[in-house]
Amino acid sequence: MSVEQVSENVNGLRWFKSSYSGSGGGDCVEVAAGLDAVYVRDSKVVGGGPVLRIGRDEWAAFVPCVTR
C-alpha cells in the first residue's frame, strides 16, 4: 500500500468529516478526494496537522475491509 505524509498545501481540497465522528471530542477523521489520491487528516488538530495521501487504488481496496 502506498501511504505517505504530505507537506504540500492541501487547502484547496474539500474535506468531509466521518459520519461516525460525534461532537463529544472523540475520534474524528476527515477525508478529501484529489485527482490521483485520497487525503486523510485528524479534524481535531487545529490549524492543520499531518495529512496522509493514499493512492486511489489503495483507498478502493481499503474501504471494503473497514466497512464489513
SEVEX-606717 format. One record per residue: residue in three letters; x, z, y of N, C-alpha, C in turn. Coordinates in pm, whole numbers, padded with zeros to 5 digits, always signed. Atoms other than C-alpha are relative to their C-alpha. Layout:
REM residues N
AlaXZYXZYXZY/...
REM end
This chain:
REM residues 68
Met+00084+00000-00117+00000+00000+00000+00088+00000+00123/Ser-00076+00011-00124+00127-00087+00345-00066+00084+00110/Val+00051-00088-00105+00067+00201+00586+00117+00038+00087/Glu-00107-00038-00090+00274+00268+00894-00056+00065+00124/Gln+00036-00060-00128+00259+00484+01202+00044-00095+00109/Val-00032+00095-00106+00246+00269+01513+00017+00072+00133/Ser-00020-00055-00133+00368+00340+01862-00046-00098+00107/Glu+00048+00100-00095+00223+00028+02020-00128+00049+00067/Asn+00120-00034-00074-00060+00051+02273-00121-00049-00079/Val+00120+00035+00074-00385+00058+02078-00125+00037+00078/Asn+00113-00039-00084-00610+00149+02371-00108-00107+00009/Gly+00098+00107-00009-00782-00190+02363-00094-00007-00119/Leu+00083+00001+00120-00939-00114+02024-00128+00079+00024/Arg+00125-00076-00007-01297+00007+01983-00003+00096-00118/Trp-00011-00104+00101-01282+00336+01794-00138+00050-00040/Phe+00123-00054+00054-01558+00469+01568+00030+00130-00073/Lys-00018-00128+00067-01586+00832+01458-00076-00002-00133/Ser+00064-00011+00131-01668+00903+01095-00136+00066+00013/Ser+00134-00060+00000-02036+00981+01033+00002+00139-00063/Tyr-00013-00132+00061-01913+01285+00838+00063+00100+00095/Ser-00061-00090-00098-01743+01431+01146-00110+00069+00080/Gly+00101-00076-00072-01953+01705+01294+00053+00047+00134/Ser-00040-00052-00130-01941+01880+01628+00063+00139-00011/Gly-00053-00134+00020-01808+02203+01475+00151+00008-00002/Gly-00146-00003-00006-01441+02108+01513+00068-00019-00133/Gly-00060+00022+00131-01384+02015+01151+00085-00124-00005/Asp-00080+00121+00019-01209+01712+01011-00068-00117+00071/Cys+00055+00113-00076-01261+01419+01248+00094-00119-00008/Val-00080+00121+00017-01137+01072+01166-00067-00112+00079/Glu+00049+00117-00070-01171+00765+01385+00073-00122-00055/Val-00060+00125+00043-01110+00407+01280-00033-00111+00099/Ala+00021+00118-00084-01078+00078+01468+00051-00120-00077/Ala-00040+00122+00070-01059-00274+01330+00070-00094+00096/Gly-00074+00100-00075-00794-00509+01465-00008-00133-00074/Leu+00004+00131+00063-00739-00873+01378+00063-00001-00139/Asp-00073+00005+00127-00492-00805+01097+00011+00135-00069/Ala-00016-00133+00057-00526-00433+01031-00115+00091+00043/Val+00092-00107-00037-00742-00121+01043+00086+00116+00047/Tyr-00076-00109-00060-00623+00170+01257-00076+00130-00020/Val+00060-00129+00028-00687+00537+01180+00070+00106+00085/Arg-00059-00110-00078-00637+00844+01401-00087+00124-00012/Asp+00070-00129-00003-00739+01209+01434-00065+00013+00137/Ser+00071-00004-00128-01007+01232+01703+00016+00132+00074/Lys-00016-00130-00064-00926+01596+01772+00126+00008+00086/Val-00124+00000-00077-00586+01510+01925-00030-00058+00137/Val+00031+00042-00136-00649+01496+02299+00114-00085+00056/Gly-00102+00085-00060-00468+01217+02482+00067-00093-00100/Gly-00057+00087+00103-00399+01028+02162+00107+00072-00079/Gly-00100-00058+00089-00174+01114+01877+00048-00110-00092/Pro-00046+00102+00093-00029+00939+01577-00113-00093-00043/Val+00096+00100+00047-00207+00621+01474+00062-00071-00120/Leu-00045+00072+00119-00178+00467+01129-00059-00139+00000/Arg+00047+00139+00015-00201+00092+01080+00002-00032-00148/Ile+00016+00031+00141-00330-00017+00740-00044-00146-00011/Gly+00036+00139+00019-00341-00379+00630-00144-00015-00048/Arg+00141+00021+00036-00691-00523+00586-00021-00003-00152/Asp+00013+00005+00145-00635-00594+00215+00011+00139-00061/Glu-00016-00136+00050-00516-00239+00155-00122+00085+00033/Trp+00119-00074-00042-00812-00099+00351-00118-00037-00091/Ala+00109+00045+00087-01053-00311+00143+00012+00060-00139/Ala-00020-00062+00131-00901-00167-00175-00023+00151+00007/Phe+00011-00145-00018-00905+00191-00037-00145+00047+00010/Val+00137-00046-00030-01268+00214+00079-00084+00023-00125/Pro+00080-00027+00119-01435+00174-00263+00045+00127-00076/Cys-00053-00118+00070-01210+00451-00401-00053+00130+00060/Val+00043-00123-00065-01331+00706-00146-00151+00007+00019/Thr+00146-00001-00017-01698+00608-00142-00075+00023-00131/Arg+00067-00024+00130-01767+00675-00509-00059+00137-00006/
REM end
